[in-house]
Amino acid sequence: MNNQDVLSKQQISDYLKDLPHWREVPGAIAAVFQAKTSAAAIELFSDIAGAAEMDQHHPDVDWRYDKVFVTTTSHDAGGMVTTRDIALASKISEHAEALGIAACPELISVVEVCVDSDDPRKLAAQWAVGLGYRVMEDGSLVDPHRRLPAIWFQETASPNPNRLHLDIWGPYSESARVLDRLREHQLALDEQQAPSFVVATDVQGNRFCLCTEQDR
């Protein structure tokens, strides 16, 4: 893999302007398609498999009745987005449009588990053994089959007593709706780092972060 094929956040953003079905998520781009019938969803699934075989570049695809969830990343580039992902995403969108299948970007979501620690390097190997995960270069952990949530260790000098929280990634285009619903449920929101992420705290002090592809 040529390192020049790996895309920066700005390049990904520029490419996705021409791919309205797709959104950036950590280390990948993702889309969700909703068909009118399960049979149509399966047909799209088959078309995606054909395109992947032709390109020898295989996305993660999850078929759920009338919906098809697709995530593509370049494993040979260390789990980064490359021009190959953009090309495959374009073909997948073309197949969906040809079948009359709509995109549902509001359903795109990725959940990561974050562990606060004053020394993350001590934890990664221990957690990897217990979970059967792979340790990445940045110290985060990923399920080798990409089915379960990723785990990363956040270095902080004074970890919160509740050291575990979830990072919930969704498209920035949908974030205002989600934040309004959190306010309705009276969660405390720390928006100092918005739109990159907003920290939500429930009535018992548990936290999760609503993250988007946007920088602060």
C-alpha positions in Angstrom: 0.0 0.0 0.0 1.4 3.4 -1.0 1.3 5.8 1.9 0.1 8.5 -0.5 -3.2 6.6 -0.9 -4.0 7.2 2.8 -6.4 10.2 3.1 -6.2 13.0 5.6 -9.4 14.1 7.4 -9.7 17.1 5.0 -9.3 14.8 1.9 -12.0 12.4 3.3 -14.3 15.4 3.9 -13.7 16.6 0.3 -14.4 13.2 -1.2 -17.5 12.7 0.8 -19.1 15.9 -0.6 -19.6 13.8 -3.7 -20.8 10.7 -1.7 -23.8 11.9 0.3 -24.7 8.4 1.5 -21.4 8.1 3.4 -20.0 9.5 6.6 -16.6 9.3 8.3 -16.3 7.2 11.4 -13.1 6.3 13.4 -10.7 4.8 10.8 -13.4 4.1 8.2 -16.3 5.5 6.2 -19.8 4.0 6.7 -23.3 4.0 5.1 -26.6 2.5 5.9 -29.1 1.5 3.2 -32.8 0.7 3.8 -34.7 -1.3 1.1 -38.4 -1.8 0.8 -38.1 -5.5 1.2 -35.7 -8.0 2.7 -35.2 -9.5 -0.7 -34.1 -6.2 -2.1 -31.6 -5.8 0.8 -30.2 -9.2 0.0 -29.8 -8.2 -3.7 -27.8 -5.1 -2.6 -25.7 -7.3 -0.3 -25.0 -9.6 -3.3 -24.0 -6.6 -5.5 -21.7 -5.3 -2.8 -20.0 -8.7 -2.6 -19.5 -8.6 -6.4 -18.0 -5.2 -6.3 -15.7 -6.1 -3.5 -14.5 -9.2 -5.3 -13.9 -7.2 -8.5 -11.8 -4.6 -6.6 -10.3 -7.2 -4.2 -11.2 -4.8 -1.4 -13.7 -6.1 1.1 -15.9 -4.0 3.4 -17.7 -5.1 6.6 -21.3 -5.7 5.7 -24.1 -6.4 8.2 -27.6 -7.4 6.8 -30.5 -6.7 9.1 -33.8 -7.6 7.5 -34.4 -4.6 5.2 -31.3 -2.7 6.1 -27.6 -3.1 5.0 -24.9 -1.5 7.2 -21.6 -1.1 5.4 -18.2 0.0 6.7 -15.0 0.2 4.6 -11.4 0.7 5.7 -8.0 -0.3 4.3 -6.6 -3.0 6.6 -3.3 -3.0 4.7 -2.9 0.6 5.5 -3.3 0.1 9.3 -7.1 0.6 9.4 -7.1 4.0 7.6 -9.3 5.4 4.8 -7.7 5.3 1.4 -8.7 6.1 -2.2 -9.7 2.4 -2.5 -12.4 2.9 0.1 -13.7 6.0 -1.7 -13.8 4.1 -5.0 -15.7 1.1 -3.5 -18.1 3.4 -1.7 -19.0 5.1 -5.0 -19.7 1.8 -6.6 -21.9 0.6 -3.6 -23.9 3.8 -3.8 -24.4 3.3 -7.5 -25.7 -0.2 -6.9 -28.1 1.1 -4.2 -29.4 3.8 -6.5 -29.9 1.4 -9.3 -32.1 -0.8 -7.0 -34.0 2.2 -5.7 -32.7 1.7 -2.2 -32.5 4.7 0.1 -29.6 5.7 2.3 -30.2 6.4 6.0 -27.2 8.3 7.3 -29.0 9.0 10.6 -28.6 5.3 11.4 -24.8 5.4 11.2 -23.3 4.9 14.6 -20.1 3.4 16.1 -19.6 2.7 19.8 -16.1 2.6 21.4 -15.3 1.8 25.1 -12.9 4.3 26.7 -10.9 3.6 29.9 -9.4 6.5 31.8 -5.9 5.8 33.1 -2.8 7.7 34.2 -0.7 5.0 32.5 -2.6 3.4 29.6 0.5 1.4 28.4 0.1 -0.9 31.5 -3.5 -1.8 30.5 -3.6 -2.6 26.8 -1.9 -6.0 26.8 -3.9 -7.2 29.8 -7.2 -6.3 28.3 -6.2 -7.7 24.9 -5.5 -11.1 26.5 -8.9 -11.2 28.2 -10.9 -10.1 25.2 -8.9 -11.8 22.4 -8.4 -8.3 20.8 -5.5 -7.1 18.8 -3.3 -4.2 20.1 -3.0 -1.4 17.5 0.0 0.9 17.0 -1.7 3.7 19.0 -2.4 1.4 21.9 -6.1 0.9 21.2 -7.7 -2.5 21.0 -9.8 -3.9 18.2 -11.8 -7.1 17.7 -9.9 -9.0 14.9 -13.2 -9.9 13.4 -14.5 -6.3 13.7 -17.7 -7.3 15.4 -17.3 -5.9 18.9 -16.7 -2.4 20.1 -13.1 -1.0 19.9 -11.5 -0.1 23.2 -9.1 2.8 23.8 -7.2 4.1 26.8 -7.4 7.8 27.6 -4.5 9.2 29.5 -5.5 11.5 32.2 -3.6 12.7 35.3 -6.6 12.4 37.5 -9.0 9.7 36.2 -12.7 10.1 37.0 -13.8 7.7 39.7 -16.0 6.1 37.1 -13.1 5.2 34.7 -15.2 3.6 32.0 -17.3 5.6 29.5 -18.6 5.1 26.0 -17.7 7.1 22.9 -20.7 7.1 20.6 -19.8 8.2 17.1 -22.5 9.6 14.8 -22.7 12.0 11.8 -22.4 15.7 12.7 -25.5 16.2 10.5 -27.6 14.2 13.0 -26.0 15.5 16.2 -28.3 18.5 16.9 -31.3 16.1 17.0 -29.6 13.8 19.4 -28.4 16.6 21.7 -31.9 18.0 21.8 -33.3 14.7 23.0 -30.6 14.4 25.7 -31.6 17.9 27.0 -35.2 16.7 27.1 -34.1 13.9 29.3 -32.2 16.3 31.5 -28.7 15.0 31.0 -25.9 17.5 31.9 -24.0 18.4 28.7 -20.5 19.8 28.6 -20.2 21.3 25.1 -16.7 22.9 25.4 -15.2 20.6 22.8 -18.2 20.7 20.4 -18.7 19.8 17.6 -15.8 17.3 18.0 -17.5 15.8 21.1 -20.0 16.6 23.9 -19.7 15.0 27.3 -23.1 13.8 28.7 -23.5 13.0 32.4 -26.5 11.2 33.8 -28.1 11.7 37.2 -25.8 9.2 38.8 -22.6 10.7 37.4 -22.0 8.2 34.6 -20.6 9.7 31.4 -20.6 9.1 27.7 -19.3 11.2 24.8 -21.2 12.1 21.7 -18.5 12.3 19.0 -18.7 13.5 15.4 -16.3 13.6 12.5 -15.9 17.4 12.9 -12.9 19.0 14.6 -13.4 21.5 17.4 
